[in-house]
């Protein structure tokens, strides 16, 4: 997937993401916090902020084609892009209510993955299992989670599967080099597609 999206494509992708009619979502994160103080994503990145483009598949044809192909196997798939400067970390340890495939496109990134289910993560098959994401709560740290099940560095061409509910964290700070990291996360929204969530939605719709 080396030609799926490259560093030289980023200007064109960011231009599409910033269009008023764009169906993607452009976010900037600095010091593990969502920030809105920068005039452009370029200035934010130059200052050490990470760039996230949610639903990249809505604005990048190659990502759309990949997600459409995976959707024939998994019912539905979408793509989020993470562009992280060197010596940086986008988010604290957390878990997601979906299965994901991480495709490393450029640079390198260090990942830690903890077993699932973990005491700090909700047990499956319930949908609200996104540990470490609650507003107003102190962020999780790698030190409080104990030894990870997987400790690895992704290089261009690497693919990492993270099961739904597994706590994980990634950074470029622990890699002794000045290059940035670009990766695409392909999400399979298994919480939305499971029977438990369908029943909960039906109850909420008809009873409340």
trRosetta pair geometry for C-beta under 8 A, 3 or more apart (Angstrom, degrees):
i j d omega theta_ij theta_ji phi_ij phi_ji
1 4 4.3 -1 180 -23 89 129
1 66 7.6 45 -124 -103 121 147
1 103 5.4 -34 83 -168 152 135
1 105 7.2 -79 116 -101 100 81
1 157 7.6 155 47 -118 75 52
1 184 7.9 -109 145 45 140 130
2 6 7.7 34 163 -82 66 98
2 105 7.4 133 -134 -150 42 67
2 156 6.8 57 -112 168 93 110
2 157 6.5 -13 -69 -79 96 86
3 6 7.0 -26 -132 -42 44 109
3 62 7.6 -126 122 -146 76 158
4 62 5.2 178 -153 135 59 128
4 63 6.7 86 176 -74 102 70
4 66 6.8 13 -133 -39 122 146
4 103 7.1 1 55 134 158 147
4 105 6.5 -109 66 -112 104 115
4 184 6.8 -92 118 8 135 154
5 9 5.2 -118 -159 71 69 147
5 13 7.0 44 -151 -63 121 147
5 56 7.7 -28 -68 165 163 142
5 60 6.3 5 -89 -178 123 153
5 62 6.6 -180 -55 75 79 128
5 63 6.6 10 -42 -53 126 107
5 81 7.2 -77 113 -113 162 127
5 105 5.7 -33 76 -140 83 157
5 182 7.4 -131 110 153 101 127
5 184 6.4 106 38 -55 130 131
6 9 5.0 106 54 -2 67 102
6 10 8.0 -99 103 -27 49 79
6 105 6.9 -154 -100 165 40 114
6 106 6.7 94 -150 -55 58 129
6 182 8.0 97 -161 94 28 157
7 10 5.8 -25 -166 -14 44 118
7 106 5.3 110 -45 -119 100 178
7 180 8.0 118 -113 71 122 115
7 182 6.2 -166 -79 -18 77 154
8 11 7.8 -37 179 15 44 98
9 12 5.6 -64 -168 47 61 109
9 13 5.6 58 139 -25 88 109
9 60 7.9 73 157 -131 133 124
10 13 5.5 -57 -141 40 34 111
10 14 6.0 30 162 -18 69 107
10 83 6.6 92 -127 -109 130 152
10 182 7.6 -113 -75 -113 120 140
11 14 6.1 -58 -146 38 26 106
11 15 6.4 29 154 -22 62 107
12 15 5.7 -54 -150 33 30 114
12 16 6.6 28 154 -16 64 104
13 16 5.8 -57 -154 37 33 109
13 17 6.3 32 150 -21 67 108
13 53 6.7 -100 152 -34 113 175
13 56 7.2 -1 -162 -144 124 103
13 59 6.8 115 -151 111 71 116
13 60 5.9 -2 -116 -78 105 118
13 81 7.3 5 158 37 147 175
14 17 5.4 -52 -142 37 35 113
14 18 6.2 28 160 -17 67 108
14 26 7.3 84 -142 -119 73 135
14 41 5.4 -136 -147 57 132 140
14 42 7.6 121 131 -50 167 84
14 51 7.4 -39 -99 -174 115 150
14 53 7.6 -128 -95 -75 61 133
15 18 6.2 -62 -148 38 27 105
15 19 7.3 47 150 -43 59 92
16 19 5.9 -35 -161 -2 37 117
16 22 6.2 126 152 -109 63 116
16 24 7.4 64 119 21 92 132
16 59 4.2 150 134 179 127 125
16 60 7.4 149 74 -64 154 69
17 22 5.5 103 -154 -164 30 160
17 24 4.9 -67 -123 83 84 129
17 25 7.9 -23 -162 82 103 9
17 26 4.4 109 149 -65 121 115
17 53 5.1 -91 -104 -129 148 118
17 59 6.0 -178 -74 58 64 170
18 22 6.9 95 46 -16 10 149
18 26 6.3 -6 -76 -8 67 161
18 41 7.7 -140 -64 -6 121 116
19 22 4.5 123 64 -44 83 97
22 26 7.8 29 106 -21 153 104
22 58 7.4 108 180 111 71 117
22 59 6.0 -2 -147 -81 98 133
23 55 6.3 -90 125 127 81 138
23 58 3.9 -116 89 169 108 144
23 59 6.9 176 52 -53 79 87
24 53 5.4 7 166 -179 134 91
24 54 6.2 160 -170 80 75 55
24 55 4.6 -161 -117 84 66 89
24 56 6.1 54 -122 -88 135 35
24 58 5.0 -178 -60 63 78 114
24 59 4.8 -62 -21 -8 128 124
25 52 8.0 -8 104 114 86 92
25 53 7.2 154 75 -160 48 45
25 54 4.0 -5 56 54 104 110
25 55 6.3 75 9 27 84 103
26 41 6.5 -92 -180 -67 126 134
26 51 7.3 -27 -161 -165 87 91
26 52 7.5 148 -158 84 40 57
26 53 5.6 -11 -101 -106 67 75
26 54 8.0 -141 -61 23 24 75
27 34 6.2 -57 -168 -132 109 102
27 51 7.6 142 80 -162 52 45
27 52 4.3 -16 64 64 101 106
27 53 7.8 -175 24 -77 72 31
27 54 6.9 45 -2 -13 114 103
28 34 7.1 104 76 -159 56 59
28 35 5.2 -65 104 67 104 85
28 36 7.1 145 50 -85 113 40
28 38 6.1 -120 161 34 175 125
28 41 6.3 -161 -81 -118 113 78
28 44 4.6 -61 -144 -179 139 161
28 49 4.9 21 -177 156 100 136
28 50 7.1 153 -158 77 51 50
28 51 6.2 -21 -103 -103 70 59
28 52 7.6 -166 -75 23 24 80
29 32 6.9 -1 175 -138 109 16
29 33 6.6 161 -153 77 73 28
29 34 5.8 -42 -98 -93 75 47
29 35 6.8 135 -121 10 23 87
29 49 6.2 156 75 -166 36 85
29 50 4.7 -17 62 58 95 101
29 52 6.6 43 -7 -11 111 115
29 90 5.0 78 82 -158 141 74
29 91 6.8 -37 179 -63 163 73
30 33 6.3 -33 71 61 60 80
30 35 4.8 -3 25 -8 108 142
30 44 7.1 -125 -53 -167 119 96
30 47 7.3 -12 -112 107 139 103
30 48 6.4 88 -133 99 100 86
30 49 4.0 -54 -70 -102 100 91
30 50 7.4 175 -73 16 51 69
32 89 6.6 -4 -71 102 89 99
32 90 7.5 97 -106 142 53 27
32 91 6.2 101 -138 -130 78 31
32 92 5.4 45 -146 -38 134 87
32 139 6.4 -19 161 -76 146 166
35 38 6.8 64 121 -7 112 97
35 44 7.1 166 87 -135 120 122
35 49 6.3 -98 49 -122 132 137
38 41 7.1 102 107 -92 132 28
38 43 5.0 -178 -165 88 111 103
38 44 3.8 -165 36 -67 174 95
38 47 7.2 -162 -97 29 129 136
38 49 6.8 -133 -24 24 150 157
39 43 5.8 42 51 30 85 147
40 43 4.9 96 59 6 85 97
40 44 7.1 -147 97 -4 48 87
41 44 5.3 -55 -148 39 40 116
41 45 6.1 41 155 -22 71 104
41 51 5.1 65 -169 -111 121 125
42 45 5.9 -54 -147 35 28 109
42 46 6.4 28 154 -19 63 108
43 46 5.6 -53 -145 37 32 114
43 47 6.4 24 156 -14 64 110
44 47 5.9 -68 -153 41 29 105
44 49 3.9 -55 168 59 92 137
44 51 6.9 120 92 -74 120 89
45 48 7.8 129 -175 -3 29 7
45 49 6.0 -86 -79 68 35 77
45 50 7.7 58 -109 -117 75 18
45 51 5.7 -27 -75 -32 109 114
45 83 6.8 -28 -112 120 128 115
45 85 5.9 151 -170 -58 73 113
45 180 8.0 18 -173 -121 112 153
48 85 5.5 -123 -133 66 43 147
48 87 7.7 -51 -134 87 107 92
48 88 5.8 172 -172 -91 81 123
49 85 7.4 70 56 1 27 123
49 88 8.0 154 -129 -149 9 147
50 82 6.7 -8 178 -166 120 82
50 83 6.6 160 -165 82 68 55
50 84 4.7 -11 -116 -107 109 69
50 85 6.8 -133 -83 8 62 77
50 88 6.1 168 -58 139 98 135
50 90 4.1 -67 56 -101 171 95
51 81 7.7 -14 116 113 90 99
51 82 7.7 152 84 -156 56 36
51 83 4.1 -6 60 59 102 110
52 80 6.5 -2 -171 177 95 104
52 81 6.8 158 -156 84 45 61
52 82 5.7 -5 -105 -103 78 66
52 83 7.7 -162 -71 25 35 73
52 90 7.0 106 -58 -160 112 137
53 56 4.9 79 109 -80 109 92
53 59 7.7 -86 170 47 128 129
53 80 6.9 172 86 -160 51 57
53 81 4.2 6 51 50 99 111
53 83 7.8 39 -5 -5 98 107
54 80 4.9 -15 -116 -116 56 101
55 58 4.5 20 150 -2 105 118
55 59 7.7 87 120 -2 80 90
55 78 5.7 -35 -109 -179 69 124
55 79 7.2 90 -141 65 24 59
55 80 7.1 5 -27 -86 34 70
56 59 6.4 -79 -161 49 45 89
56 60 5.2 -8 164 18 87 123
56 63 4.9 -25 116 118 99 172
56 79 4.6 -68 58 106 99 103
56 80 6.3 139 -5 -122 100 19
56 81 4.4 85 -63 -24 144 107
56 184 6.7 -99 57 -132 153 104
57 60 6.7 -70 -109 56 26 83
57 63 4.4 -127 -94 125 63 100
57 64 4.5 124 -173 -86 79 58
57 66 7.6 -119 -110 61 110 86
57 67 4.3 -2 -123 4 152 150
57 77 7.9 125 -56 113 165 76
57 78 5.4 -135 27 -150 134 64
57 79 4.3 115 -40 27 97 103
58 64 7.2 111 -78 -86 18 108
60 63 4.2 53 87 18 109 114
60 64 6.6 173 86 -17 54 87
60 79 7.8 -76 57 84 116 139
61 64 5.3 -57 -144 37 33 116
61 65 6.3 36 158 -23 68 102
62 65 5.7 -48 -148 32 32 112
62 66 6.7 32 153 -17 62 104
63 66 5.7 -53 -150 36 34 111
63 67 6.3 30 154 -15 67 107
63 79 4.6 -112 -177 53 119 161
63 81 8.0 -74 -97 -59 158 107
63 184 6.7 -146 -115 -151 117 145
64 67 5.9 -57 -145 40 30 107
64 68 6.2 32 155 -22 65 108
65 68 5.7 -53 -146 35 29 113
65 69 6.5 29 154 -19 62 105
66 69 5.8 -57 -153 35 31 110
66 70 6.4 23 154 -11 66 108
66 77 8.0 -88 123 108 74 133
66 79 7.2 63 79 -59 115 137
66 186 7.2 -96 129 -101 118 131
67 70 5.7 -56 -144 43 34 108
67 71 6.0 45 152 -31 65 105
67 77 4.4 -155 -152 97 78 95
67 78 5.8 46 -143 -105 144 31
67 79 5.6 -119 -62 -25 124 100
67 186 6.8 -170 -94 -138 82 100
68 71 5.4 -49 -147 29 30 119
68 72 7.3 38 152 -27 58 93
69 72 6.1 -47 -166 17 35 111
69 73 7.9 16 144 -2 60 101
70 73 5.9 -64 -164 42 46 104
70 74 5.6 -7 157 21 83 116
70 77 4.0 1 97 7 119 161
70 186 6.5 90 13 179 175 135
70 188 7.5 -113 152 -84 122 100
71 74 6.3 -75 -119 61 31 79
71 75 6.5 -57 -163 111 68 19
71 76 5.2 18 -129 -114 99 29
71 77 5.0 -132 -65 18 74 88
74 77 5.6 73 70 -54 127 102
74 188 4.7 -78 172 -131 148 120
75 193 5.6 123 79 -124 152 144
76 188 7.3 132 84 -145 63 60
76 189 6.1 -26 92 35 116 103
76 192 7.8 -45 64 84 140 126
76 193 7.0 -180 32 -67 108 126
77 186 5.7 4 -178 -179 117 97
77 187 6.7 157 -157 77 64 48
77 188 5.6 -30 -102 -90 84 69
78 186 7.6 164 84 -153 28 55
78 187 5.4 -19 64 58 77 100
78 189 7.5 26 17 -30 105 108
79 184 5.5 -9 -166 -176 113 107
79 185 6.8 149 -155 78 57 49
79 186 5.5 -26 -98 -99 80 63
79 187 7.3 177 -89 13 26 81
80 184 7.3 153 78 -160 40 58
80 185 4.7 -15 62 60 92 104
80 187 6.5 41 -1 -20 105 118
81 182 7.5 -12 -170 -166 96 83
81 183 7.7 168 -152 91 55 40
81 184 5.5 -27 -101 -105 69 73
81 185 7.7 -165 -78 20 22 75
82 90 6.2 -80 -156 -41 117 166
82 181 7.5 -7 115 111 96 98
82 182 7.4 166 88 -149 57 40
82 183 5.3 -8 60 62 101 83
82 184 7.7 180 21 -87 74 26
82 185 6.6 50 -10 -15 112 107
83 180 6.9 22 -180 156 74 128
83 181 7.6 174 -152 90 36 56
83 182 5.3 3 -110 -108 75 81
84 88 5.3 -164 -179 85 92 115
84 89 7.7 19 -154 -109 132 19
84 90 5.6 -95 -99 -46 114 106
84 107 8.0 -147 67 96 86 150
84 109 6.8 84 53 -104 140 119
84 170 7.9 -152 -28 118 167 105
84 171 7.7 -152 170 -146 151 40
84 172 5.4 163 123 -12 119 124
84 180 6.2 174 90 -169 51 84
84 181 4.5 -4 59 58 103 99
84 182 7.8 -169 25 -73 68 39
85 88 4.8 74 70 -6 79 144
85 172 7.1 -150 104 61 37 146
85 180 5.0 -51 -124 -110 38 106
86 172 5.4 -117 -137 134 40 131
86 175 7.9 -106 -146 79 83 101
86 177 6.9 -115 -134 105 125 60
86 178 4.9 -32 -100 -165 175 41
86 179 6.0 120 -80 69 113 21
86 180 5.6 -93 -41 -77 71 56
87 172 6.2 -60 -25 105 18 92
87 173 4.9 60 -156 -113 48 67
87 178 8.0 -19 -19 -122 101 53
88 171 6.8 -154 102 -157 38 81
88 172 5.4 18 46 50 68 105
88 173 6.1 159 5 -56 12 89
89 92 7.8 64 140 -80 124 44
89 169 7.4 9 -159 176 120 102
89 170 7.4 167 -138 97 79 48
89 171 3.8 -29 -93 -109 94 107
89 172 7.4 -165 -69 27 54 63
89 173 5.7 -44 -39 -8 96 121
90 170 7.3 8 31 76 103 91
90 171 7.9 -166 9 -99 65 63
91 94 6.1 -50 144 9 123 126
91 169 7.2 -139 94 -130 76 78
92 132 5.9 -144 99 -173 100 119
92 139 3.7 120 5 -179 172 126
92 140 5.6 150 142 58 116 67
92 141 6.8 -60 -159 -83 114 50
92 169 6.5 -41 173 -112 35 122
93 112 7.5 -50 -101 85 108 114
93 114 7.7 44 -162 -5 129 125
93 132 5.5 -132 103 -109 63 159
93 139 7.6 125 41 167 69 90
93 140 4.3 -81 72 98 104 115
93 141 6.7 135 13 -130 118 7
93 142 6.0 144 -47 -71 131 62
93 145 6.1 -119 158 -33 171 149
93 167 5.4 33 173 176 106 105
93 168 6.8 179 -143 88 74 18
93 169 4.1 -63 -85 -51 68 119
94 130 6.6 11 176 -179 105 77
94 131 6.2 -178 -152 91 57 62
94 132 3.3 -140 -101 86 73 126
94 133 5.3 77 -147 -51 132 88
94 140 6.8 156 -72 34 55 123
94 167 6.7 -159 118 -140 9 73
94 168 7.3 -39 65 57 52 61
94 169 7.4 100 13 -80 63 79
95 116 7.3 126 -130 -104 135 116
95 118 7.5 -179 -56 37 142 117
95 121 4.6 38 9 -116 162 123
95 129 6.1 -61 111 136 124 87
95 130 6.0 -158 86 -135 71 39
95 131 4.6 43 25 37 107 92
95 132 6.6 115 8 23 65 109
95 165 5.3 19 176 -161 136 30
95 166 6.0 166 -125 75 103 23
95 167 4.8 -62 -60 -82 97 56
95 168 7.1 101 -96 11 58 76
96 100 6.4 46 66 -23 149 124
96 130 6.0 19 -119 -112 34 91
96 162 7.5 73 36 115 115 122
96 164 6.7 -93 95 -133 75 60
96 165 7.7 -95 68 -48 45 26
96 187 7.6 -101 154 -128 148 113
97 127 5.5 54 -163 -173 145 60
97 128 7.0 -38 -80 -104 141 18
97 129 5.1 127 -93 48 86 88
97 130 5.5 -64 -26 -54 94 91
97 164 6.3 27 -168 -158 31 105
97 165 7.4 44 -107 -65 46 68
97 189 7.8 29 109 -153 84 70
97 190 7.6 -141 153 68 63 76
97 191 3.7 2 157 -32 107 153
98 164 5.7 -125 130 -103 6 98
98 187 4.9 31 131 -168 146 99
98 188 5.9 167 -178 75 95 48
98 189 4.8 -48 -110 -110 121 44
98 190 5.6 142 -134 21 53 77
98 191 6.0 -84 -68 5 65 97
98 192 7.9 3 -90 4 101 93
99 161 7.4 -5 -178 -169 98 90
99 162 7.2 171 -158 87 54 58
99 163 5.8 -29 -115 -140 90 42
99 164 4.8 -60 -60 -40 68 88
99 187 7.6 139 80 -158 46 53
99 188 4.5 -15 67 60 96 109
99 190 5.2 57 -4 -15 96 128
100 161 7.5 164 89 -152 50 47
100 162 4.9 -3 61 56 95 101
100 185 5.1 -12 -169 -172 125 102
100 186 6.5 147 -160 76 65 50
100 187 5.2 -25 -102 -101 89 63
100 188 7.1 -167 -80 19 37 74
101 159 6.1 -10 -176 -170 99 102
101 160 7.3 154 -160 78 50 45
101 161 5.6 -21 -104 -99 72 69
101 162 7.9 -175 -82 21 26 73
101 185 7.2 151 75 -158 45 52
101 186 4.4 -10 58 57 99 106
101 188 7.8 58 -9 -16 93 102
102 111 7.6 150 70 -86 167 152
102 154 6.7 -98 120 -84 120 166
102 158 8.0 -3 106 112 94 90
102 159 6.8 155 78 -158 58 48
102 160 4.1 -8 52 57 111 98
102 161 7.8 -154 17 -68 77 22
102 162 6.7 53 -20 -10 108 109
102 183 5.6 11 -175 167 90 135
102 184 7.8 153 -157 81 47 43
102 185 5.5 -20 -102 -103 67 76
102 186 8.0 -154 -70 22 23 72
103 158 8.0 163 -152 88 38 52
103 159 5.7 -9 -101 -107 64 82
103 183 6.1 162 80 -164 49 80
103 184 4.7 -14 60 62 107 91
103 185 7.6 -172 20 -81 75 27
103 186 6.6 54 -14 -14 111 103
104 107 7.7 -119 -173 75 100 60
104 108 7.4 25 -166 -119 140 41
104 109 6.5 -159 -115 25 114 105
104 154 4.0 178 -56 146 145 117
104 155 6.2 126 113 94 150 16
104 156 5.7 -131 122 -102 98 31
104 157 6.8 -32 77 36 96 29
104 158 4.5 23 27 55 129 90
104 159 7.4 -138 12 -72 81 38
104 160 7.7 62 -30 -4 100 101
104 181 7.5 -58 -143 -163 93 97
104 182 7.9 108 -166 84 55 55
104 183 4.9 -38 -106 -103 50 107
105 156 6.5 -2 152 -129 20 85
105 182 4.6 -60 72 107 109 98
105 183 5.8 171 9 -104 84 39
105 184 6.0 66 -37 -8 121 94
106 156 5.8 20 -105 -93 32 113
106 179 8.0 -125 149 167 87 119
106 180 7.5 27 111 91 106 80
106 181 7.1 167 92 -153 67 35
106 182 4.1 27 46 40 100 111
107 156 7.3 97 30 -57 26 93
107 172 7.3 -15 155 -114 130 129
107 179 4.5 -172 -120 133 98 110
107 180 5.2 -107 -70 96 160 42
107 181 4.0 -133 99 -96 129 49
107 182 6.0 107 23 10 109 69
108 153 5.5 16 180 174 114 105
108 154 6.5 169 -152 83 62 53
108 155 5.3 -17 -103 -98 95 64
108 156 7.8 -78 -72 -25 65 67
108 172 7.4 123 89 -123 66 88
108 175 5.5 170 97 -144 113 160
108 177 7.2 65 42 52 120 134
108 179 7.0 77 20 80 81 120
108 181 6.3 -82 74 -98 25 105
109 153 7.0 168 83 -155 32 64
109 154 5.2 -6 57 51 85 101
109 170 5.2 25 162 -180 117 115
109 171 7.2 159 -161 77 81 18
109 172 5.8 -60 -112 -75 70 78
109 175 7.4 -102 -114 -22 23 144
109 181 4.2 84 -64 -145 103 156
109 183 6.3 -69 8 -25 148 135
110 152 7.6 176 -150 96 54 36
110 153 5.1 -29 -97 -100 66 80
110 170 6.5 158 82 -154 49 63
110 171 5.6 -24 61 64 100 70
110 172 7.1 149 13 -97 89 29
110 173 8.0 -86 38 53 127 58
110 174 4.7 -52 33 67 166 113
110 175 5.6 -175 -33 -47 109 97
111 150 7.1 -6 112 115 101 102
111 151 7.6 180 91 -145 58 34
111 152 5.5 -11 60 65 98 79
111 153 7.4 163 16 -95 76 28
111 154 6.3 47 -10 -18 120 104
111 160 6.3 60 45 -142 173 171
111 168 6.5 -10 -168 -169 97 108
111 169 7.4 162 -149 85 54 43
111 170 4.8 -19 -97 -99 74 92
112 142 6.0 51 80 -123 165 122
112 148 4.2 -133 -168 -77 91 159
112 150 7.2 159 -155 87 37 63
112 151 5.6 2 -108 -105 75 73
112 168 6.5 167 88 -150 57 58
112 169 5.3 -1 54 55 101 87
112 170 7.7 -172 21 -77 65 47
113 148 5.8 103 61 -175 38 113
113 149 5.6 -58 102 61 84 93
113 150 4.1 9 48 52 109 107
113 162 6.2 -149 -118 -118 126 94
113 166 5.7 13 -168 153 98 125
113 167 7.4 146 -158 86 48 54
113 168 4.8 -10 -105 -102 70 98
114 118 5.4 38 123 -80 122 146
114 145 5.3 -94 -79 166 151 127
114 146 7.5 96 -128 68 120 84
114 148 5.3 -93 -78 -127 63 69
114 149 5.9 111 -149 0 26 93
114 166 6.5 173 70 -174 61 77
114 167 4.2 -2 45 66 118 103
114 168 7.1 -153 15 -71 74 51
115 118 6.1 134 81 -74 68 89
115 149 4.7 111 -59 -51 73 134
115 166 7.2 -91 172 -130 16 93
116 121 6.4 -47 -128 77 86 155
116 163 5.6 -143 46 86 147 117
116 164 7.6 155 166 92 162 46
116 165 4.5 119 -157 105 131 96
116 166 3.9 -91 -40 -83 126 71
116 167 7.3 159 -78 1 88 66
117 121 5.6 -144 -159 84 75 107
117 122 7.8 -79 -146 111 120 26
117 123 4.7 1 -121 -109 165 74
117 124 6.7 -148 -71 4 117 81
117 165 5.8 -42 -103 152 74 134
118 121 4.5 71 54 13 86 107
118 131 7.4 -101 75 29 110 165
118 145 7.2 -1 -172 -150 146 100
118 165 7.8 172 15 154 83 88
118 166 7.6 93 -15 -138 113 45
118 167 5.3 -39 26 -5 156 120
120 131 4.8 112 137 -167 84 149
120 132 7.3 57 145 -45 122 88
120 140 6.4 104 160 -107 156 137
120 145 7.0 -81 20 -107 142 92
120 167 6.6 43 78 -70 111 144
121 129 5.6 45 177 -179 86 94
121 131 4.3 -101 -96 -13 64 136
121 165 5.1 120 156 -173 137 82
121 166 7.6 -46 -71 -102 173 14
121 167 5.8 -144 -51 -49 124 95
122 126 5.6 -82 149 79 124 117
122 128 5.9 57 16 98 170 65
122 129 3.6 -126 62 -109 101 74
122 130 8.0 -7 19 10 113 36
122 131 6.9 176 -6 -52 71 93
122 165 7.2 -109 72 -127 64 106
123 126 6.7 66 82 22 60 106
123 129 7.3 -145 40 -111 11 123
123 165 7.6 50 -136 -148 27 148
124 129 6.8 -17 -75 -64 61 161
124 164 6.7 86 -88 107 125 113
124 165 5.6 -99 -49 -39 99 154
125 194 5.3 -153 -177 159 118 153
125 195 7.7 20 140 57 152 76
125 196 4.3 151 113 -6 111 146
126 129 6.2 128 88 -51 83 100
126 196 6.2 -105 -94 145 42 147
127 191 4.2 109 -133 -177 80 114
127 192 7.5 79 -129 -68 123 45
127 194 7.6 -170 -78 51 87 116
127 196 6.8 -171 -37 106 86 106
127 197 4.7 86 -66 -94 128 107
127 200 6.7 -123 4 45 128 155
129 164 7.3 76 78 161 139 90
129 165 4.9 -34 143 -104 142 90
129 191 7.3 -162 25 -95 105 132
130 133 4.4 -27 139 30 109 137
131 140 6.9 45 143 -38 98 146
131 167 6.2 -46 76 -90 126 102
132 139 6.4 47 -158 -154 88 66
132 140 4.3 -64 -103 7 109 119
132 167 7.0 107 -15 -132 136 100
134 137 4.2 45 86 9 106 132
140 144 6.4 -126 -162 65 75 121
140 145 6.5 56 171 -53 116 112
140 167 7.2 -82 119 -153 161 130
141 144 5.1 88 62 7 85 99
141 145 7.3 -159 93 -9 46 92
142 145 5.8 -67 -152 35 36 112
142 148 7.5 -37 -153 -50 102 110
142 169 6.1 -109 -72 44 102 149
145 148 7.4 39 112 -78 118 73
145 167 6.2 -146 -138 113 145 150
148 151 5.2 121 73 -61 126 86
152 160 7.2 170 80 -102 135 126
153 175 6.6 117 -132 -95 126 115
154 158 4.0 -157 -153 83 82 141
154 160 5.9 -85 -83 -28 128 122
154 183 7.0 50 103 -94 146 139
155 158 5.2 101 50 -23 55 119
162 166 5.4 -142 -175 68 82 123
162 168 5.5 -47 -137 -34 139 157
163 166 4.8 89 63 -20 80 121
164 190 5.1 -95 -57 58 149 130
164 191 6.8 163 -153 -47 137 87
171 174 5.8 82 90 5 112 93
171 175 7.9 -178 112 -2 73 91
172 175 5.4 -59 -163 36 58 115
172 179 7.9 -124 -159 90 131 62
172 180 7.0 -35 -116 -142 172 42
172 181 5.1 -163 -75 -11 123 121
189 192 4.2 8 140 24 116 117
189 193 6.2 120 100 -16 76 97
190 193 5.6 -67 -140 47 37 104
190 194 6.0 47 161 -42 72 101
191 194 6.2 -44 -142 14 27 112
191 197 5.6 106 161 -59 64 145
192 197 5.8 -119 -129 117 25 159
193 197 7.4 51 38 53 18 130
194 197 5.2 91 64 10 81 99
194 198 7.2 -145 101 -5 43 90
195 198 5.4 -55 -147 37 38 114
195 199 6.2 38 155 -20 70 103
196 199 6.0 -57 -152 35 29 109
196 200 6.4 27 152 -17 64 107
197 200 5.5 -51 -143 38 36 112
197 201 6.2 38 156 -20 67 105
198 201 5.9 -54 -148 37 28 111
198 202 6.4 30 153 -21 62 107
199 202 5.6 -55 -149 35 31 112
199 203 6.4 31 154 -19 66 105
200 203 5.8 -54 -147 36 31 110
200 204 6.2 28 156 -16 65 108
201 204 5.8 -56 -144 40 30 109
201 205 6.0 30 158 -22 65 110
202 205 5.8 -57 -146 36 27 112
202 206 6.2 0 166 2 64 115
203 206 6.6 -72 -140 48 22 92
203 207 5.3 -16 178 13 66 126
203 208 7.8 45 135 -2 68 99
204 207 6.7 -62 -110 51 16 89
204 208 5.3 -39 -157 38 57 118
205 208 7.7 9 -29 50 6 77
